[in-house]
Amino acid sequence: MKSSNLITIFTPTYNRATLLGRLYDSLINQSFNNFEWIIVDDGSSDNTEEVVQTFLKEDKLAITYVKQQNSGKHIAINTGLDHAQGEWFFIVDSDDYLIPDALKIVNEYLAKNTTYNYDGFAFRRAYEGGTSIGGEFPEGIQEFAATIIERTVKYRVSGDMAEVFKTDLLRECKFDEGFNEKFCAEGLMLNRTAKLGAKLLYIDQYIYICEYLPGGLTDNSVGNRRRSPKYATMVYKELAEVRSLPIKYKLKAYSNYWRFSFFINCSWYEKIRNINGSFLGLISLPFGYIMKLKDDFNLKKIK
Protein backbone atom coordinates (compact mmCIF):
# COMPACT_ATOMS: atom_id res chain seq x y z
CA MET A 1 0.00 0.00 0.00
CA LYS A 2 1.39 3.40 -0.97
CA SER A 3 1.82 6.11 1.66
CA SER A 4 0.73 9.70 0.97
CA ASN A 5 3.63 11.94 -0.12
CA LEU A 6 6.16 9.31 0.99
CA ILE A 7 9.05 9.34 -1.49
CA THR A 8 10.54 6.06 -2.59
CA ILE A 9 14.22 6.46 -3.39
CA PHE A 10 15.02 3.57 -5.68
CA THR A 11 18.55 2.40 -6.45
CA PRO A 12 19.33 -0.41 -8.88
CA THR A 13 22.89 -1.63 -8.41
CA TYR A 14 25.34 -4.05 -9.94
CA ASN A 15 28.87 -4.45 -8.54
CA ARG A 16 28.94 -0.93 -7.08
CA ALA A 17 29.72 -1.84 -3.46
CA THR A 18 32.52 0.73 -3.26
CA LEU A 19 30.18 3.56 -4.29
CA LEU A 20 27.01 2.82 -2.32
CA GLY A 21 28.43 4.38 0.84
CA ARG A 22 28.55 7.82 -0.76
CA LEU A 23 24.88 7.63 -1.74
CA TYR A 24 24.00 6.25 1.71
CA ASP A 25 25.77 9.18 3.41
CA SER A 26 23.88 11.66 1.22
CA LEU A 27 20.58 10.05 2.24
CA ILE A 28 21.22 9.98 5.99
CA ASN A 29 22.20 13.66 5.75
CA GLN A 30 18.97 14.76 4.06
CA SER A 31 17.16 17.66 5.73
CA PHE A 32 13.83 15.91 4.94
CA ASN A 33 13.28 12.31 6.02
CA ASN A 34 9.84 11.15 4.85
CA PHE A 35 11.28 8.62 2.44
CA GLU A 36 12.19 4.97 2.06
CA TRP A 37 15.19 3.53 0.24
CA ILE A 38 14.74 0.46 -1.94
CA ILE A 39 17.91 -1.19 -3.22
CA VAL A 40 17.61 -3.87 -5.90
CA ASP A 41 20.85 -5.76 -6.31
CA ASP A 42 20.92 -7.08 -9.88
CA GLY A 43 23.01 -10.18 -9.15
CA SER A 44 26.21 -8.46 -7.98
CA SER A 45 29.28 -10.66 -7.56
CA ASP A 46 31.11 -8.22 -5.26
CA ASN A 47 30.35 -7.53 -1.58
CA THR A 48 27.28 -5.36 -2.22
CA GLU A 49 25.10 -7.46 0.08
CA GLU A 50 27.62 -7.15 2.92
CA VAL A 51 27.75 -3.36 2.49
CA VAL A 52 23.95 -3.07 2.56
CA GLN A 53 23.75 -5.27 5.65
CA THR A 54 26.01 -2.74 7.37
CA PHE A 55 23.52 0.02 6.48
CA LEU A 56 20.65 -2.07 7.81
CA LYS A 57 22.41 -2.68 11.14
CA GLU A 58 22.92 1.05 11.62
CA ASP A 59 19.11 1.42 11.36
CA LYS A 60 19.26 5.07 10.27
CA LEU A 61 16.99 4.67 7.25
CA ALA A 62 13.99 2.62 6.20
CA ILE A 63 15.77 0.30 3.74
CA THR A 64 14.38 -2.57 1.68
CA TYR A 65 17.06 -4.75 0.07
CA VAL A 66 16.15 -7.17 -2.72
CA LYS A 67 18.66 -9.36 -4.55
CA GLN A 68 17.64 -10.76 -7.92
CA GLN A 69 19.25 -12.81 -10.65
CA ASN A 70 21.17 -10.58 -13.06
CA SER A 71 18.49 -9.37 -15.48
CA GLY A 72 19.33 -5.75 -16.27
CA LYS A 73 18.48 -2.36 -14.81
CA HIS A 74 15.06 -2.26 -16.49
CA ILE A 75 13.93 -5.44 -14.70
CA ALA A 76 15.38 -4.08 -11.46
CA ILE A 77 13.16 -1.00 -11.91
CA ASN A 78 10.12 -3.26 -12.31
CA THR A 79 11.13 -5.02 -9.08
CA GLY A 80 11.52 -1.68 -7.30
CA LEU A 81 8.04 -0.61 -8.40
CA ASP A 82 6.64 -3.89 -7.06
CA HIS A 83 8.10 -3.14 -3.60
CA ALA A 84 7.56 0.63 -3.45
CA GLN A 85 5.39 1.95 -0.63
CA GLY A 86 5.75 5.62 -1.58
CA GLU A 87 3.36 7.71 -3.60
CA TRP A 88 6.37 9.12 -5.48
CA PHE A 89 9.22 7.22 -7.12
CA PHE A 90 12.70 8.69 -7.56
CA ILE A 91 15.46 6.67 -9.27
CA VAL A 92 18.92 7.51 -7.91
CA ASP A 93 21.69 5.41 -9.41
CA SER A 94 24.29 3.76 -7.20
CA ASP A 95 27.17 5.85 -8.56
CA ASP A 96 25.34 9.16 -7.94
CA TYR A 97 24.11 11.04 -4.86
CA LEU A 98 21.83 13.86 -3.69
CA ILE A 99 22.56 17.32 -2.30
CA PRO A 100 21.56 17.70 1.41
CA ASP A 101 18.32 19.61 0.70
CA ALA A 102 17.30 17.55 -2.34
CA LEU A 103 14.29 15.82 -0.80
CA LYS A 104 13.25 18.95 1.09
CA ILE A 105 13.10 20.78 -2.26
CA VAL A 106 11.16 17.89 -3.81
CA ASN A 107 8.69 17.88 -0.92
CA GLU A 108 8.08 21.61 -1.26
CA TYR A 109 6.91 21.00 -4.82
CA LEU A 110 4.84 17.98 -3.79
CA ALA A 111 3.03 20.18 -1.27
CA LYS A 112 1.94 22.48 -4.10
CA ASN A 113 0.74 19.60 -6.25
CA THR A 114 -2.78 19.56 -4.81
CA THR A 115 -3.36 22.67 -6.93
CA TYR A 116 -1.72 21.62 -10.20
CA ASN A 117 -1.80 17.81 -10.01
CA TYR A 118 1.39 17.22 -11.99
CA ASP A 119 2.38 13.63 -12.72
CA GLY A 120 5.93 14.30 -11.70
CA PHE A 121 8.71 16.79 -11.20
CA ALA A 122 12.01 16.96 -13.06
CA PHE A 123 15.05 18.71 -11.60
CA ARG A 124 18.50 19.26 -13.01
CA ARG A 125 21.40 16.88 -12.57
CA ALA A 126 24.87 18.35 -12.14
CA TYR A 127 28.49 17.28 -12.07
CA GLU A 128 30.48 17.68 -8.88
CA GLY A 129 31.08 21.40 -8.60
CA GLY A 130 27.57 22.32 -9.69
CA THR A 131 27.80 22.49 -13.49
CA SER A 132 24.37 21.51 -14.78
CA ILE A 133 24.07 18.57 -17.18
CA GLY A 134 22.20 19.15 -20.43
CA GLY A 135 21.02 22.17 -22.37
CA GLU A 136 19.91 25.50 -21.01
CA PHE A 137 16.28 26.30 -20.24
CA PRO A 138 14.70 28.89 -22.58
CA GLU A 139 15.68 32.43 -21.65
CA GLY A 140 13.55 33.84 -18.87
CA ILE A 141 11.92 30.48 -18.04
CA GLN A 142 12.81 28.71 -14.77
CA GLU A 143 9.90 26.27 -14.71
CA PHE A 144 7.59 24.80 -17.34
CA ALA A 145 5.06 21.96 -17.53
CA ALA A 146 5.48 19.44 -20.35
CA THR A 147 5.50 15.80 -21.32
CA ILE A 148 8.84 14.09 -21.81
CA ILE A 149 8.44 14.60 -25.56
CA GLU A 150 7.48 18.28 -25.29
CA ARG A 151 10.52 18.94 -23.13
CA THR A 152 12.77 18.09 -26.08
CA VAL A 153 10.64 19.17 -29.03
CA LYS A 154 9.01 22.36 -27.73
CA TYR A 155 11.41 23.63 -25.09
CA ARG A 156 14.59 22.05 -26.52
CA VAL A 157 15.98 21.10 -23.14
CA SER A 158 18.36 18.16 -23.50
CA GLY A 159 20.25 15.97 -21.06
CA ASP A 160 19.41 13.58 -18.25
CA MET A 161 17.10 14.95 -15.57
CA ALA A 162 16.30 13.85 -12.02
CA GLU A 163 12.65 12.84 -12.35
CA VAL A 164 10.29 12.16 -9.47
CA PHE A 165 7.17 10.40 -10.81
CA LYS A 166 3.91 9.25 -9.33
CA THR A 167 4.55 5.60 -8.54
CA ASP A 168 1.21 4.45 -9.94
CA LEU A 169 1.99 6.14 -13.26
CA LEU A 170 5.27 4.25 -13.65
CA ARG A 171 3.51 1.01 -12.77
CA GLU A 172 1.36 1.57 -15.86
CA CYS A 173 4.55 1.97 -17.93
CA LYS A 174 6.65 -0.94 -16.68
CA PHE A 175 9.18 -2.65 -18.92
CA ASP A 176 8.19 -5.72 -20.90
CA GLU A 177 9.80 -8.93 -19.65
CA GLY A 178 10.67 -12.25 -21.25
CA PHE A 179 13.07 -11.09 -23.98
CA ASN A 180 16.13 -12.52 -22.20
CA GLU A 181 18.04 -9.30 -22.96
CA LYS A 182 20.01 -7.37 -20.34
CA PHE A 183 19.59 -3.78 -21.50
CA CYS A 184 16.61 -1.56 -22.18
CA ALA A 185 16.89 2.23 -22.23
CA GLU A 186 14.83 4.00 -19.58
CA GLY A 187 13.45 6.03 -22.48
CA LEU A 188 10.95 3.23 -23.11
CA MET A 189 9.26 3.90 -19.77
CA LEU A 190 9.59 7.67 -20.10
CA ASN A 191 8.07 7.71 -23.59
CA ARG A 192 5.17 5.61 -22.34
CA THR A 193 4.39 8.33 -19.77
CA ALA A 194 4.20 10.81 -22.66
CA LYS A 195 1.83 8.51 -24.55
CA LEU A 196 -0.44 8.68 -21.50
CA GLY A 197 -0.23 12.48 -21.58
CA ALA A 198 1.66 12.72 -18.29
CA LYS A 199 2.84 16.25 -17.50
CA LEU A 200 5.93 16.97 -15.45
CA LEU A 201 6.98 20.28 -13.99
CA TYR A 202 10.55 20.94 -15.16
CA ILE A 203 12.58 23.00 -12.71
CA ASP A 204 15.90 24.69 -13.47
CA GLN A 205 17.50 23.72 -10.16
CA TYR A 206 19.89 20.86 -9.53
CA ILE A 207 19.43 18.42 -6.66
CA TYR A 208 21.30 15.38 -8.01
CA ILE A 209 25.05 14.92 -8.45
CA CYS A 210 26.00 12.64 -11.30
CA GLU A 211 29.10 10.70 -12.26
CA TYR A 212 29.22 8.85 -15.58
CA LEU A 213 31.69 6.06 -14.94
CA PRO A 214 33.73 4.32 -17.66
CA GLY A 215 32.10 0.98 -18.40
CA GLY A 216 28.69 2.16 -17.20
CA LEU A 217 25.42 1.89 -19.13
CA THR A 218 25.77 5.38 -20.62
CA ASP A 219 29.35 4.73 -21.71
CA ASN A 220 28.36 1.51 -23.51
CA SER A 221 25.12 2.76 -25.02
CA VAL A 222 25.50 1.55 -28.64
CA GLY A 223 27.02 -1.79 -27.69
CA ASN A 224 24.28 -2.43 -25.15
CA ARG A 225 21.58 -1.75 -27.74
CA ARG A 226 23.24 -4.08 -30.24
CA ARG A 227 23.29 -6.85 -27.65
CA SER A 228 19.64 -6.19 -26.75
CA PRO A 229 18.12 -5.35 -30.15
CA LYS A 230 14.54 -6.38 -29.33
CA TYR A 231 14.38 -3.81 -26.57
CA ALA A 232 16.25 -1.21 -28.64
CA THR A 233 13.85 -1.48 -31.57
CA MET A 234 10.87 -1.40 -29.19
CA VAL A 235 12.11 1.89 -27.71
CA TYR A 236 12.36 3.58 -31.11
CA LYS A 237 9.20 2.02 -32.55
CA GLU A 238 7.11 3.28 -29.63
CA LEU A 239 8.77 6.69 -29.78
CA ALA A 240 7.91 7.00 -33.49
CA GLU A 241 4.29 6.16 -32.66
CA VAL A 242 3.84 9.11 -30.28
CA ARG A 243 1.28 11.29 -32.09
CA SER A 244 2.69 14.61 -30.94
CA LEU A 245 6.18 13.80 -32.24
CA PRO A 246 7.09 15.95 -35.28
CA ILE A 247 7.92 14.15 -38.53
CA LYS A 248 11.66 14.81 -38.42
CA TYR A 249 11.85 13.16 -34.99
CA LYS A 250 9.76 10.25 -36.23
CA LEU A 251 12.19 9.75 -39.12
CA LYS A 252 15.09 9.74 -36.68
CA ALA A 253 13.30 7.25 -34.43
CA TYR A 254 12.55 4.91 -37.34
CA SER A 255 16.16 5.21 -38.55
CA ASN A 256 17.31 4.07 -35.12
CA TYR A 257 14.75 1.26 -35.26
CA TRP A 258 16.43 -0.07 -38.41
CA ARG A 259 19.92 0.66 -37.02
CA PHE A 260 19.44 -2.03 -34.37
CA SER A 261 16.98 -4.28 -36.21
CA PHE A 262 19.89 -5.81 -38.17
CA PHE A 263 20.81 -7.69 -34.99
CA ILE A 264 17.43 -9.41 -34.64
CA ASN A 265 17.21 -12.86 -36.17
CA CYS A 266 13.85 -12.64 -37.93
CA SER A 267 12.57 -12.00 -41.45
CA TRP A 268 12.30 -8.61 -43.12
CA TYR A 269 8.57 -9.22 -43.34
CA GLU A 270 8.37 -9.43 -39.53
CA LYS A 271 10.47 -6.30 -39.10
CA ILE A 272 8.23 -4.35 -41.49
CA ARG A 273 5.08 -5.75 -39.92
CA ASN A 274 6.38 -4.67 -36.50
CA ILE A 275 6.12 -1.04 -37.61
CA ASN A 276 2.77 -1.67 -39.32
CA GLY A 277 4.28 -1.03 -42.75
CA SER A 278 4.70 2.66 -41.89
CA PHE A 279 5.71 4.75 -44.92
CA LEU A 280 8.00 6.89 -42.76
CA GLY A 281 9.44 3.71 -41.35
CA LEU A 282 10.17 2.23 -44.77
CA ILE A 283 11.88 5.32 -46.18
CA SER A 284 14.07 5.47 -43.03
CA LEU A 285 15.63 2.07 -43.68
CA PRO A 286 18.63 3.32 -45.75
CA PHE A 287 19.46 5.90 -43.06
CA GLY A 288 19.34 3.19 -40.42
CA TYR A 289 21.72 1.06 -42.45
CA ILE A 290 24.17 3.96 -42.78
CA MET A 291 24.01 4.49 -39.00
CA LYS A 292 24.73 0.79 -38.48
CA LEU A 293 27.79 0.99 -40.75
CA LYS A 294 29.07 4.04 -38.84
CA ASP A 295 28.66 2.11 -35.59
CA ASP A 296 30.62 -0.80 -37.10
CA PHE A 297 33.47 1.57 -37.97
CA ASN A 298 33.50 3.36 -34.62
CA LEU A 299 33.39 0.17 -32.59
CA LYS A 300 36.30 -1.29 -34.57
CA LYS A 301 38.33 1.84 -33.77
CA ILE A 302 37.65 1.39 -30.05
CA LYS A 303 38.83 -2.22 -30.18
HELIX and SHEET records of a PDB file:
HELIX    1   1 ALA A   17  ILE A   28  1                                  12    
HELIX    2   2 THR A   48  GLU A   58  1                                  11    
HELIX    3   3 LYS A   73  HIS A   83  1                                  11    
HELIX    4   4 ALA A  102  TYR A  116  1                                  15    
HELIX    5   5 ILE A  148  VAL A  153  1                                   6    
HELIX    6   6 THR A  167  GLU A  172  1                                   6    
HELIX    7   7 GLY A  187  LYS A  195  1                                   9    
HELIX    8   8 SER A  221  ARG A  227  1                                   7    
HELIX    9   9 PRO A  229  ALA A  240  1                                  12    
HELIX   10  10 ILE A  247  SER A  261  1                                  15    
HELIX   11  11 TRP A  268  ASN A  274  1                                   7    
HELIX   12  12 PHE A  279  ILE A  283  1                                   5    
HELIX   13  13 LEU A  285  ILE A  302  1                                  18    
SHEET    1   A 8 ILE A  63  LYS A  67  0                                        
SHEET    2   A 8 PHE A  35  ASP A  41  1                                        
SHEET    3   A 8 SER A   3  THR A  13  1                                        
SHEET    4   A 8 GLY A  86  ILE A  91  1                                        
SHEET    5   A 8 MET A 161  LYS A 166 -1                                        
SHEET    6   A 8 GLY A 120  ALA A 126 -1                                        
SHEET    7   A 8 LEU A 200  ILE A 209  1                                        
SHEET    8   A 8 TYR A  97  LEU A  98 -1                                        
SHEET    1   B 8 ILE A  63  LYS A  67  0                                        
SHEET    2   B 8 PHE A  35  ASP A  41  1                                        
SHEET    3   B 8 SER A   3  THR A  13  1                                        
SHEET    4   B 8 GLY A  86  ILE A  91  1                                        
SHEET    5   B 8 MET A 161  LYS A 166 -1                                        
SHEET    6   B 8 GLY A 120  ALA A 126 -1                                        
SHEET    7   B 8 LEU A 200  ILE A 209  1                                        
SHEET    8   B 8 GLU A 143  ALA A 146 -1                                        
END                                                                             
